[in-house]
């Protein structure tokens, strides 16, 4: 199984190009800085604390990234790893690793820079579109406390709750 789920911040605005041919398709590329949890070395330094992961979104997912994603935004991406290689202008073989987007969404709330929307993208080379733009709006809890949890109304017995 080849499945990846990442949450990180965009290091720059997505770079978008459009394919040539009968049906033009957006191809968005961006990099996510994904925090790495690790142990400290003997000096107490944590070393590199983030991995920089290349993301590629095709078709409508690419258009969505172009329109809504900006540097610094925290996003959630799921997809698959794809490896490849090419020979650069100096004749050296360069190996690549990219995440091909299946789904991408904002990871912050509207007040923190996102807007809780999500978007399902098509597969990697335009062989179909498996999803569409969805608005994921959640009603605000009517009796929320400042910490984001709801008050349990008086008269509700502990036995009715799904945990001990």
HELIX and SHEET records of a PDB file:
HELIX    1   1 UNK A   59  UNK A   68  1                                  10    
HELIX    2   2 UNK A  110  UNK A  112  5                                   3    
HELIX    3   3 UNK A  158  UNK A  160  5                                   3    
SHEET    1   A 6 UNK A  15  UNK A  18  0                                        
SHEET    2   A 6 UNK A  26  UNK A  35 -1                                        
SHEET    3   A 6 UNK A   4  UNK A  10 -1                                        
SHEET    4   A 6 UNK A  74  UNK A  87 -1                                        
SHEET    5   A 6 UNK A  93  UNK A 106 -1                                        
SHEET    6   A 6 UNK A  50  UNK A  58  1                                        
SHEET    1   B 7 UNK A  15  UNK A  18  0                                        
SHEET    2   B 7 UNK A  26  UNK A  35 -1                                        
SHEET    3   B 7 UNK A   4  UNK A  10 -1                                        
SHEET    4   B 7 UNK A  74  UNK A  87 -1                                        
SHEET    5   B 7 UNK A  93  UNK A 106 -1                                        
SHEET    6   B 7 UNK A 117  UNK A 120 -1                                        
SHEET    7   B 7 UNK A 133  UNK A 135 -1                                        
END                                                                             
